[in-house]
Amino acid sequence: MCRPEHFDVTYAINPWMNTSDPVNRALALAQWDGLRAAYEAHGHRVEVIEPVAGLPDMVFAANGGLIIEDRALSARFANPERAQEGPAYHGWMCTQGFTAVSAARETNEGEGDFAIARDRILAGTGFRSARAAHDEVAEFFGLPVVSLDLVDPRFYHLDTALMVLDDTIAYYPGAFSGPSARLLARMYPDAVIATEEDANVLGLNGVCDGYHVFLTEKAADLAEQLRARGYDPVGIDLSELLKSGGSVKCCTLELHRITTAAGSGTD
Ligand code: ARG
């Protein structure tokens, strides 16, 4: 995670961002501290990266790259405003003792567009990460990648419209092209389908550890559906970060393990 010490909305690269709507940084910091505390209270270890002045979106650590087992691929951002975050996350990865650390060749916004679902990777394209990045990720990690087309600018990253839960997923079909939505319906017939209302508060931008699901407290119907499936939703208030188009998952770069049977895939 990256504390939002330099968080601001000084440019607009997604429809959530409005540069004339001021950000309350003290509140953003307190809300972020609350998310970190919630992870730690539920038994998760949190590592932090030093925030860099002039990179107001660096708080969205999920975009810094993709880490699976002992291999890490750092991001290559689509927008010049965020370009310097790639080397910053790459530098951090190089100090963590991974077997392989590589910088993406293709435009790749990390876990924003790549979701680890058991032993395959679901990958978004359409707004940020390039289709060619899906092949690069498949090759680098040696895992099958399923490409999905995002078509609604509000849901510009895969993690704004889809969340992995253990063996299934939760998603908002309206964020995907017809063929991609049909593919998801075939692959995950038992998926949790989020309402447009919950998608619109970035309810799907959550983190599931196999039992707890950390997500915005605003997604009431989704929390109810998760509870009915036996999960324990943990409501988090990140209203200041929502002004930049991010929520819980965006603030969290997970250290993934690959699992094929029951059990958590996350530390
Ligand atoms: N303002 C950031 C951007 O538009 C938000 C990134 C949110 N991150 C995410 N994983 N969806 O790039």
Residues whose N, C-alpha, C, O or C-beta is under 5 A from the ligand:
A	BS01	LIG	I13 N14 D57 F60 A62 N63 G112 H157 D159 S244 G245 G246 C250
